[in-house]
Amino acid sequence: GRFFQPRDEGGYFYFGELPLSLAACTNQPNMVHYLTENAHKKADLRRQDSRGNTVLHALVHIADNTRDNTRFLTKMYDLLLTKCAKLYPEGSLEDVLNNDGMSPLMMAAKLGKIGVFQHIIRREIKNEEARHLSRKFKDWAYGPVYSSLYDLSSLDTCGEEVSVLEILVYNSRIENRHEMLAVEPINELLRAKWQKFAAVTFYISVVSYLLTMIIFTLVAYYHPSEGMPPYPYTTNTDYLRMVGEIVTLCSGVFFFLTNIKDLLLKKCPPVNSLFVNGSFQLLYFIYSLLVIVTAALYLSGIEAYVAVMVFALVLGWMNTLYFTRGLKLTGTYSIMIQKILFKDLFRFLLVYLLFMIGYASALVSLLTVCPGPEEVCPEKGGCPTYPQCRDTNTFSKFLLDLFKLTIGMGDLDMVSRTQYPAVFLILLVTYIILTFVLLLNMLIALMGETVSQVSKESKKIWKLQWATTVLDIERSFPVCLRKSFRSGEMVTVGKNWDGTPDCRWCFRV
């Protein structure tokens, strides 16, 4: 029933839906031994509930990252893992996936269970019979200095399947993912990727993108202003402009196809990550669309292509902030700008737009209607127009006047010409109080709070942005190239349960 469902689904009590899971999650090792060694009917350790979760998944689910909870969970986790290996040596209980395609390790990463997560990836079993269940192996030791080998299975899959590294980096719902990325060997693995291929690729991308934007700027600056597009190419300057247009269009198509590929692979960040974390993926996608639309309008002979082109040019230069992630100093500054734009300023503009539309509708209604063209105006200066009265275009003009008034540049001189000047003045004063005094000061306070928060967590946030950059570069490579750049080596760490060599792809730390 609903009572035995997880809390995020409206339940109160979820311990795996199985007696063995209940005994394990309530820290009853004697009951676990009884159920798994019962002579009448042994409990199947590999059995899954309606969600596909095994007893190991249930243990991961109830973890709360406290010291006592982590201590008993890891002890129970190892007990069940070794017991299953003795009863069913042909397969590991950790390899069983639930209905969401998650192993216990992936589930720990997705739910932010750092205590269990750290224990799993750094598990080292001394017993020779169960040593094949280890994920950490001591390579050599010289006094206090030693080197260890970490099993990279599920941690770094090179695009063959979803990896734990991708879950940590791209899942914005994990609140403590900054801490989980600092756990070894994750931290050293990212550093090795950066030194091996990501750094060189990143700096080449910086130079390439800057050259592309310089070419785009020159194309926009020297575009012909006479005649109708597409313009003829007759001189050497025209041919250079054509080359620049081709380069710009190719860059737009490249970013468009890259974003579509990520969307089809279901690796795009969720909507809340796009707007809250300020992902550049959305900005690059909009930039690519604007470039393609500009080219289509140009080839169709529509002069309005210039209006679209200038928006693409501005957005393209704004996207250069993405490359500030390479340095910690500029990376944190870029994060502040992103969070303010996509979080604080977005909410301010939403509320401000509602206020402005409401007050504009009320204030315009108080203006007298302008006389029609067939009416005779007794005034010497002719028929009155806005701002003395209102017509069909008054609302849009009044919105602009209210915006100017908010930033201190407006001057509404039609107060005396309204039907009820006192009511008009009261509405105008309340509008100024709510927008100029309240909303603008709230925006300044929110921006100050965002800057303070980012400054406190600057190192962690930049580390996450840096890790995202490393994986973005790796994902841009084809699978065959990813495997050639893969960190680690194939090592024989011991023997399997059947005596065959236990060869694994490991990373040395």
C-alpha positions in Angstrom: 0.0 0.0 0.0 0.9 3.7 0.0 2.1 3.5 3.6 5.0 1.3 2.5 6.1 3.5 -0.3 9.1 6.0 -0.3 8.5 9.5 1.2 9.0 11.2 -2.1 6.0 9.3 -3.4 3.7 10.0 -0.4 4.6 7.0 1.7 6.2 6.7 5.1 7.9 3.4 5.3 10.0 1.7 2.6 12.4 -1.1 3.5 12.4 -3.1 0.3 9.0 -4.9 0.4 10.7 -8.2 1.3 11.3 -9.8 4.8 15.0 -10.0 4.1 15.2 -6.3 3.2 13.2 -5.4 6.3 15.6 -7.4 8.5 18.7 -5.8 6.9 17.3 -2.3 7.0 16.4 -2.6 10.7 19.9 -3.9 11.6 19.0 -7.4 12.6 21.9 -9.5 11.5 20.7 -12.6 13.4 17.4 -12.5 11.5 19.4 -12.1 8.2 21.4 -15.2 9.0 18.2 -17.1 9.9 16.4 -16.1 6.7 19.3 -16.9 4.4 20.3 -20.2 6.2 16.9 -21.5 7.0 16.9 -25.3 6.3 13.2 -25.3 5.4 13.3 -22.4 2.8 16.2 -20.1 2.3 15.5 -16.5 1.3 16.8 -15.7 -2.1 19.3 -12.8 -1.8 18.8 -12.0 -5.5 15.1 -11.5 -5.3 13.7 -8.2 -6.4 10.6 -6.3 -5.2 8.1 -4.5 -7.4 10.6 -1.7 -8.2 13.3 -4.2 -9.1 15.3 -3.3 -5.9 17.3 -6.0 -4.2 18.2 -5.9 -0.5 21.3 -3.9 -1.4 19.2 -1.2 -3.1 17.0 -1.1 0.0 20.0 -0.5 2.2 21.2 2.3 -0.1 17.8 3.9 0.0 17.5 4.3 3.8 21.0 5.8 4.1 21.0 9.3 5.7 24.8 10.0 5.6 25.0 10.1 9.5 28.0 8.3 11.1 26.0 5.6 13.0 23.7 4.9 10.1 26.6 4.6 7.6 28.5 2.3 10.0 25.7 -0.3 10.3 24.6 0.0 6.7 28.1 -0.7 5.3 28.6 -3.6 7.7 25.3 -5.1 6.7 26.0 -4.4 3.0 29.3 -6.3 3.1 27.7 -9.2 5.0 25.0 -9.6 2.4 27.4 -9.2 -0.5 29.8 -11.9 0.8 26.9 -14.2 1.8 25.4 -14.0 -1.7 28.9 -14.6 -3.3 29.1 -17.9 -1.3 25.6 -19.0 -2.2 25.6 -17.8 -5.8 29.3 -17.5 -6.9 28.4 -17.2 -10.6 27.2 -13.6 -10.3 27.6 -10.5 -8.1 24.6 -9.1 -6.2 25.9 -5.6 -7.0 25.4 -6.2 -10.7 21.7 -6.6 -10.4 19.8 -3.5 -11.8 16.4 -2.3 -10.7 13.6 -1.2 -12.9 15.3 2.2 -13.5 18.5 0.5 -14.7 20.4 1.4 -11.5 22.8 -0.7 -9.6 23.3 0.0 -5.9 26.4 2.1 -6.7 24.5 4.2 -9.3 21.6 4.5 -6.9 23.9 5.8 -4.1 25.3 8.4 -6.5 21.9 9.5 -7.8 20.4 9.9 -4.2 23.6 11.6 -2.8 24.3 8.8 -0.3 27.9 9.8 0.1 28.7 7.4 3.0 27.6 4.3 1.3 28.9 5.6 -2.0 32.4 6.1 -0.6 32.3 2.7 1.0 31.4 0.9 -2.2 34.0 2.4 -4.5 36.7 2.0 -1.8 35.7 -1.4 -0.5 38.8 -3.6 0.2 38.2 -7.2 1.4 41.3 -8.9 2.9 39.7 -12.4 2.9 41.1 -14.4 -0.1 37.8 -16.2 -0.7 35.9 -13.0 -1.1 38.7 -10.8 -2.4 37.2 -10.7 -5.8 34.4 -8.6 -4.4 36.8 -5.8 -3.7 36.9 -2.6 -5.7 40.1 -1.3 -4.2 43.4 -3.3 -4.3 46.7 -2.3 -2.7 49.4 -2.2 -5.5 52.5 -1.5 -3.5 53.6 0.1 -0.2 56.8 1.6 1.0 56.6 2.8 4.6 53.7 5.2 4.9 53.5 5.7 1.1 51.3 3.3 -0.8 49.6 3.0 -4.2 46.1 1.6 -4.7 44.2 0.3 -7.7 40.5 1.3 -8.0 38.1 -0.7 -10.2 36.5 1.7 -12.7 33.6 -0.6 -13.7 30.4 1.5 -13.6 32.4 4.6 -12.6 33.8 5.4 -16.0 32.2 3.6 -18.9 33.4 5.7 -21.9 29.9 6.1 -23.3 29.0 2.4 -23.5 26.4 2.9 -20.8 25.5 5.5 -18.1 28.4 6.0 -15.8 28.4 7.0 -12.1 30.6 10.0 -13.1 27.9 11.3 -15.5 25.2 10.8 -12.9 27.2 12.9 -10.4 28.1 15.7 -12.8 24.8 16.1 -14.7 22.2 15.4 -12.0 21.5 18.8 -10.5 19.2 17.3 -7.9 22.1 15.9 -6.0 22.7 18.6 -3.3 26.1 17.2 -2.1 27.5 16.3 -5.5 30.4 18.7 -4.9 31.5 16.5 -1.9 31.0 13.3 -3.9 33.2 14.5 -6.7 36.0 15.1 -4.2 35.9 11.4 -3.1 38.8 9.3 -4.5 39.3 8.0 -7.1 36.7 10.4 -8.7 38.8 13.5 -8.0 42.0 12.0 -9.4 40.2 10.4 -12.4 38.8 13.8 -13.4 42.3 15.4 -13.0 43.8 12.6 -15.2 41.2 13.2 -17.9 42.0 16.9 -17.9 45.7 16.4 -18.2 45.4 13.7 -20.8 43.1 15.2 -23.4 40.6 17.8 -21.9 43.0 20.7 -21.3 44.4 20.7 -24.9 41.0 20.2 -26.4 39.6 23.0 -24.2 42.2 25.6 -25.2 41.9 24.7 -28.9 38.1 25.2 -28.5 38.7 28.6 -27.0 40.9 29.8 -29.9 38.6 28.3 -32.5 35.4 29.9 -31.0 37.1 33.3 -30.7 38.2 33.1 -34.3 34.7 32.1 -35.4 33.2 35.0 -33.5 35.7 37.5 -34.9 34.8 36.3 -38.4 31.1 36.6 -37.6 31.6 40.1 -36.3 33.5 41.1 -39.5 30.7 39.6 -41.7 28.0 41.5 -39.8 30.0 44.8 -39.8 30.7 44.7 -43.6 27.4 43.4 -44.8 26.1 45.2 -47.9 23.4 47.8 -47.3 22.3 48.4 -50.9 20.2 46.1 -53.0 18.4 42.9 -52.0 20.0 39.7 -50.5 21.5 37.4 -51.5 24.1 39.9 -52.6 26.4 39.2 -55.6 30.0 38.2 -55.1 32.2 40.1 -57.5 35.3 41.5 -55.7 37.9 39.9 -53.5 36.2 41.5 -50.5 32.9 39.8 -51.4 34.6 36.4 -51.7 36.1 36.9 -48.3 32.7 37.8 -46.9 31.3 34.6 -48.5 34.0 32.5 -46.7 33.1 34.2 -43.4 29.4 33.5 -44.0 30.1 29.8 -44.7 32.3 29.6 -41.5 29.6 31.2 -39.4 26.9 29.0 -40.8 29.0 25.8 -40.2 29.5 26.8 -36.6 25.7 27.3 -36.1 25.0 23.9 -37.7 27.7 22.3 -35.6 26.2 23.6 -32.3 22.7 22.7 -33.5 23.6 19.1 -34.3 25.6 18.7 -31.1 22.6 19.8 -29.0 20.2 17.5 -31.0 22.6 14.6 -30.4 22.6 15.2 -26.7 18.8 15.4 -26.7 18.4 12.1 -28.6 20.9 10.5 -26.2 18.8 11.8 -23.3 21.9 13.5 -21.8 20.5 17.0 -21.7 20.2 18.6 -18.3 16.7 19.0 -16.9 14.7 22.2 -17.1 15.5 23.2 -13.6 19.2 22.7 -14.3 19.0 24.9 -17.4 17.5 27.9 -15.5 18.8 27.4 -12.0 22.4 26.4 -12.7 22.6 28.6 -15.8 23.6 26.0 -18.3 25.1 27.3 -21.5 23.6 24.4 -23.5 20.3 26.4 -23.9 22.2 29.5 -25.0 24.3 27.7 -27.6 21.1 26.0 -28.9 19.4 29.4 -29.3 22.5 30.8 -30.9 22.6 28.0 -33.5 19.0 28.5 -34.3 19.5 32.2 -34.8 22.4 31.6 -37.2 20.5 29.1 -39.2 17.4 31.4 -39.4 19.7 34.3 -40.5 21.1 32.2 -43.3 17.6 31.1 -44.4 16.3 34.6 -44.5 19.4 35.8 -46.4 19.0 33.2 -49.1 15.3 33.9 -49.3 16.0 37.5 -50.1 14.5 39.0 -46.9 16.2 42.0 -45.6 15.1 41.3 -42.0 17.9 38.8 -41.8 20.0 41.7 -40.3 17.7 42.0 -37.3 18.1 38.2 -36.5 21.8 38.4 -37.2 22.6 41.0 -34.7 20.8 39.0 -31.9 22.9 36.0 -32.9 26.0 38.1 -32.7 25.3 39.4 -29.2 24.4 35.9 -28.0 27.5 34.4 -29.6 29.8 36.8 -27.7 27.9 36.2 -24.5 28.5 32.5 -24.9 32.3 33.1 -24.6 31.7 33.2 -20.9 31.5 29.4 -21.1 35.2 29.2 -21.6 35.9 31.1 -18.3 35.4 27.7 -16.6 39.0 26.9 -17.4 40.3 29.3 -14.7 39.0 29.4 -11.1 39.2 33.2 -10.9 37.0 33.8 -13.9 34.9 30.7 -13.5 33.3 31.8 -10.2 32.6 35.2 -11.7 30.8 33.6 -14.6 28.8 31.4 -12.3 27.6 34.6 -10.4 26.4 36.1 -13.7 24.6 33.0 -14.8 22.8 32.5 -11.5 21.7 36.2 -11.3 20.5 36.1 -14.9 18.6 32.8 -14.9 17.4 32.9 -11.3 17.1 36.4 -9.7 16.6 38.5 -12.8 14.2 36.0 -14.3 11.9 36.1 -11.3 12.1 39.9 -11.1 11.1 40.4 -14.7 8.2 38.0 -14.4 6.7 39.9 -11.4 7.6 43.3 -12.9 5.9 42.4 -16.2 2.7 41.5 -14.4 2.8 44.8 -12.4 3.5 46.8 -15.5 0.7 45.3 -17.6 -1.8 45.7 -14.7 -1.0 49.3 -14.0 -0.7 50.2 -17.7 -4.2 48.8 -18.3 -5.7 50.8 -15.4 -3.9 54.1 -16.2 -4.7 54.0 -19.9 -8.3 53.5 -19.2 -8.4 56.8 -17.4 -7.2 58.7 -20.5 -9.9 60.3 -22.7 -10.4 58.7 -26.1 -8.8 60.5 -29.0 -11.3 62.0 -31.6 -11.7 60.0 -34.8 -10.5 61.2 -38.2 -14.1 62.3 -39.2 -14.5 64.5 -36.2 -13.8 68.3 -36.3 -11.4 69.5 -33.6 -12.0 72.9 -32.2 -8.5 73.4 -30.9 -6.1 75.5 -32.9 -3.3 72.9 -32.8 -5.5 70.3 -34.4 -6.8 67.0 -32.9 -5.1 65.9 -29.7 -2.9 62.7 -29.7 -1.0 60.7 -27.2 -0.2 61.6 -24.4 -3.2 63.9 -24.2 -5.6 61.0 -25.1 -5.6 57.4 -26.0 -5.9 55.5 -29.3 -5.2 52.0 -30.6 -1.5 52.3 -30.2 -1.5 54.0 -26.7 -1.1 50.8 -24.7 2.3 49.8 -26.1 3.6 53.4 -25.9 2.4 53.6 -22.3 4.2 50.4 -21.4 7.5 52.0 -22.6 6.7 55.2 -20.6 6.1 53.2 -17.4 9.4 51.4 -17.9 11.2 54.7 -18.3 9.5 55.9 -15.2 10.8 52.9 -13.3 14.4 53.6 -14.2 14.0 57.3 -13.5 13.9 58.5 -17.1 10.2 58.9 -17.6 8.0 62.0 -17.5 4.2 61.4 -17.5 2.7 64.8 -18.3 -0.9 63.7 -19.0 -2.0 63.6 -15.3 -4.0 66.8 -15.7 -5.8 65.6 -18.9 -7.2 62.4 -17.4 -10.8 61.8 -16.4 -9.9 61.5 -12.7 -6.5 63.1 -12.0 -6.6 62.1 -8.3 -7.1 58.4 -9.1 -4.5 58.5 -11.8 -2.0 60.1 -9.4 -2.7 57.5 -6.7 -2.2 54.6 -9.1 1.0 56.2 -10.4 2.4 56.7 -6.9 1.6 53.1 -5.9 3.2 51.8 -9.1 6.4 53.7 -8.3 6.4 52.4 -4.7 5.9 48.8 -5.8 8.3 48.8 -8.7 11.0 51.4 -8.1 11.2 51.1 -4.3 10.1 47.5 -3.6 11.0 45.3 -6.6 14.2 47.0 -7.6 15.5 46.9 -4.0 14.4 43.2 -3.7 16.4 42.5 -6.9 19.5 44.2 -5.5 19.1 42.2 -2.2 18.7 38.9 -4.0 21.7 39.6 -6.2 23.8 40.4 -3.2 22.7 37.1 -1.5 23.5 35.2 -4.7 27.0 36.7 -4.9 27.6 36.0 -1.2 26.4 32.4 -1.6 28.5 31.7 -4.6 31.6 33.3 -3.0 31.3 31.0 0.0 31.1 27.9 -2.2 33.2 29.2 -5.0 35.7 26.4 -4.9 33.1 23.7 -4.9 31.0 25.3 -7.6 34.0 25.9 -9.8 35.1 22.3 -9.3 31.7 21.1 -10.5 31.8 23.4 -13.5 35.3 22.2 -14.3 34.1 18.5 -14.1 31.2 19.4 -16.4 33.6 20.8 -18.9 35.8 17.7 -18.8 32.8 15.4 -19.4 31.4 17.7 -22.1 34.7 17.5 -24.0 34.8 13.7 -23.6 31.2 13.3 -24.8 32.0 15.3 -27.9 34.4 12.5 -29.0 33.2 9.3 -30.8 33.1 6.2 -28.6 36.2 4.7 -30.3 38.2 7.9 -29.5 37.0 7.9 -25.9 38.3 4.4 -25.4 41.7 5.4 -26.7 41.8 8.3 -24.2 40.4 6.3 -21.4 42.3 6.7 -18.1 43.5 3.6 -16.3 44.9 0.2 -17.4 43.9 -3.5 -17.5 45.3 -5.2 -14.4 45.0 -8.7 -13.1 44.1 -8.1 -9.4 43.7 -11.7 -8.4 41.5 -14.7 -9.1 37.8 -15.1 -9.6 35.7 -17.6 -7.6 36.4 -20.3 -10.2 40.1 -19.8 -10.2 40.3 -17.8 -13.5 42.4 -14.6 -13.6 40.4 -11.6 -12.4 41.3 -8.9 -14.9 39.8 -5.4 -14.5 40.2 -1.9 -15.8 41.7 -0.1 -12.9 42.9 3.4 -12.1 46.1 3.8 -10.0 46.1 6.4 -7.2 
